[in-house]
């Protein structure tokens, strides 16, 4: 029981829920059959025990397990003595008591369930007390209070307790397990693929909790690029054979209908002008019917609310089970939670909160961002990180920054030598997980569609 729960218990005058009998039986079961500990470590943490002594005993068991030592009365008592929990005599007496209090080790799963349930009850009570105190304090915005409350209960429901430190030994065990799995299956922990193979070679996929920024001057195709990725992600078959990923799109500039028209044009390869004008050939209709069928089988959710905030986005996303990708179009149209002295400060708050959203929900977030006019004044008009509009913190918060450039954007003639066959460049200007580079892609403006080419360059 941590300090916050102890304080809640003292203030209420009531004892926190706990089953000491189940806690003793659970520890005794591990002593009788140490092999059960491997399964327990997946769901039971030391913080799930009410008594401090039980937390210490479980921690000592875990340390013996991590060191590949046998777990029995002798080794456990030795570990507890070395940790300063008991003297030898006191340790022997309590360990014998644990064994005596354990009916049979075969019921260890039931003991673990009871211990976990009581732990969750304590966390709910402590969370309610914390939220009530925040409400009475009348400090901060009420939207922050609601978001904190919702996030806290979602974390409890997911079995997470983000308020506690994690011992490095526990994390090392997870890391080594992940490495073993990755050694057996190279794709086991691959991120969400963008659908563009040359780009994925650099990114190794979009990792959970990643904030991916797509920056470009107006008209370069950042919305189209983001939606091409969203469509391809939604159509991917998960490696585990589960249902397709849910892709959530927040469109602050375009309506849902306008966005879907673009998606149809890209997916069906039907001229976007024909879709807007209604001048469609029978072949166009046939393509559209097949494209509608493919898109209808995806799970893409579109929210076209104007002037959204990160808090409102997070509240909506928490109601979506396991979202696979979030797309925000675009950053400069968002509002901060508080009135700031200047727009740069407000954008800094927004970008930081988007990163926290990705981290809290464990989902990659793609956010489009406009660039300032910096490229217009240079001979080489390829964008740079310094061109990110309104705030340098955008670059700091993002895990990946992709800047789009098309040479023909700046050409006033129709010379094919200048257009280079509508080649677009994706400049990887920041990549926390890999190298920087430049990927050349095909751009089909009539379909608002990017396509993969074979060329890529290191920078």
Secondary structure, 3 states (H helix, E strand, C coil): CCHHHHHHHHHHCCCCCCCHHHHHHHHHHHHHCHHHHHHHHHHCCHHHCCCHHHHHHHHHHHHHHHCCCCCCHHHHHHHHHHCCCCCHHHHHHHHHHHHHCCCCHHHHHHHHHHHHHHHHHHHHHHHHHHHHHHHHHCCCCHHHHHHHHHHHHHHHHCCCCCCCCCCHHHHHHHHHHHHHHHHHCCCCCCCECCCCHHHHHHHCCECCCCEEEEEECCCCCHHHHHHHHHHHHHHCCCCCCCCCCEEEEEECCCCHHHHHHHHHHHHHCCCHHHHHHCCCCHHHHHHHHHHHHHHHCCEEEEECCCCCCHHHHHHHHCCCCCEEEEEEECHHHCCCCCCCCCHHHHHHHHHHHHHHHHHHHCCCEEEEEEECHHHHHCCCCCCCHHHECCCCHHHHHCCEEEEEEEHHHHCCCCCHHHHCCCEEEEEEEEECCCCCEEEEEEEEHHHCEEEEEEEEEEC
